[in-house]
Amino acid sequence: QRWRNAGSLVQLANQAKEANRPLEAIAMLPRYLAIRPGDDAIVAELADLTLKRVRAGELGRQDIANAYSLAEAAVRRNPDNDALRGRLARFQMLVGQPANAREHLDVLAAKHPLPDATAADSAAAAEWDQEDFTHPFSIQLMLVSSLAATGEYDKAADRAAALIGFDRESK
């Protein structure tokens, strides 16, 4: 009977999200997952909600550690969820894990390449939302940051130059 009624926890979590009470939703979803641990979509939703709340500064230090492991597990279980992968990469950059972030960014960069035109001339640049961590420019900027943070300055400079259409050879 618990298994049959577990769906009501997801409904309550959705109602809490719609009422702009994400912390209540975050509290409901683990209870659901305790009953139905194989629900990958809910794992991804919980990880996404948690990462957003960590970024907003609404969760404590222990919650940050939990968010990290939860998001990693969610990405492994939902490898095609690019939005979650991008949010995880951004989170890893913020907590000082640029090498780990680069693994996810390389996957995203392969799936979301830069447009052929330079960033300044591209229509995609005008539509760029910096909070969209799957946008080619966001991915490339995070890659530049991760390369610089791990001491790979020439690679970082090459990517940054390509992003703005600058030829480092001819200057």
Secondary structure as the mmCIF struct_conf table of DSSP 4:
data_model
#
loop_
_struct_conf.conf_type_id
_struct_conf.id
_struct_conf.beg_label_comp_id
_struct_conf.beg_label_asym_id
_struct_conf.beg_label_seq_id
_struct_conf.end_label_comp_id
_struct_conf.end_label_asym_id
_struct_conf.end_label_seq_id
HELX_RH_AL_P HELX_RH_AL_P1 ARG A 2 ASN A 5
TURN_TY1_P TURN_TY1_P1 ALA A 6 ALA A 6
HELX_RH_AL_P HELX_RH_AL_P2 GLY A 7 GLU A 18
TURN_TY1_P TURN_TY1_P2 ALA A 19 ASN A 20
HELX_RH_AL_P HELX_RH_AL_P3 PRO A 22 ILE A 35
TURN_TY1_P TURN_TY1_P3 PRO A 37 GLY A 38
HELX_RH_AL_P HELX_RH_AL_P4 ASP A 40 ARG A 55
TURN_TY1_P TURN_TY1_P4 ALA A 56 GLY A 57
BEND BEND1 LEU A 59 LEU A 59
HELX_RH_AL_P HELX_RH_AL_P5 ARG A 61 ARG A 77
TURN_TY1_P TURN_TY1_P5 PRO A 79 ASP A 80
HELX_RH_AL_P HELX_RH_AL_P6 ASP A 82 LEU A 94
TURN_TY1_P TURN_TY1_P6 VAL A 95 GLY A 96
HELX_RH_AL_P HELX_RH_AL_P7 PRO A 98 LYS A 111
BEND BEND2 HIS A 112 HIS A 112
HELX_LH_PP_P HELX_LH_PP_P1 PRO A 113 PRO A 115
BEND BEND3 ASP A 116 ALA A 117
TURN_TY1_P TURN_TY1_P7 ALA A 119 ASP A 121
HELX_RH_AL_P HELX_RH_AL_P8 ALA A 123 ALA A 126
TURN_TY1_P TURN_TY1_P8 GLU A 127 GLU A 127
TURN_TY1_P TURN_TY1_P9 GLN A 130 GLU A 131
TURN_TY1_P TURN_TY1_P10 PHE A 133 THR A 134
BEND BEND4 HIS A 135 HIS A 135
HELX_RH_AL_P HELX_RH_AL_P9 PRO A 136 ALA A 149
TURN_TY1_P TURN_TY1_P11 THR A 150 GLY A 151
HELX_RH_AL_P HELX_RH_AL_P10 TYR A 153 ILE A 164
TURN_TY1_P TURN_TY1_P12 GLY A 165 GLY A 165
TURN_TY1_P TURN_TY1_P13 ARG A 168 SER A 170
#
